[in-house]
Amino acid sequence: MYGTLAGALAVRKIPYDRNTYSATVDGRIVGIDKTIRIESMVVHYDFTIPAEFREATERALKNHPKGCPAHQSVKDAIKITWDATLHIGDEAVLLQSEAATD
């Protein structure tokens, strides 16, 4: 999803600093004994954009899972959500995928 979002930002010509664009992932593993599985994952993005690109960035974030082959391959077996801290000027804005607010 990290690469898919970077591509979505690039195709929309949204300037962002590739050196500070980052993502971390938290996963929840469940199971007993030897049988375990990944139940859910949350991708946490963090990057800076110019204020005039906020709307386009929000659209890119909302739509990038649909274009991600890895997400599409496992979405029925593993709940995957995202959140993003966007640095816009002196402001930090937290956005979340719709499923993350459940």
Sequence and secondary structure as in RCSB ss.txt:
>XXXX:A:sequence
MYGTLAGALAVRKIPYDRNTYSATVDGRIVGIDKTIRIESMVVHYDFTIPAEFREATERALKNHPKGCPAHQSVK
DAIKITWDATLHIGDEAVLLQSEAATD
>XXXX:A:secstr
 HHHHHHHHHHTT    TTT EEEEEEEEEEETTEEEEEEEEEEEEEE  GGGHHHHHHHHHHGGGG HHHHHHT
TTSEEEEEEEEEETTEEEEEE GGGG 
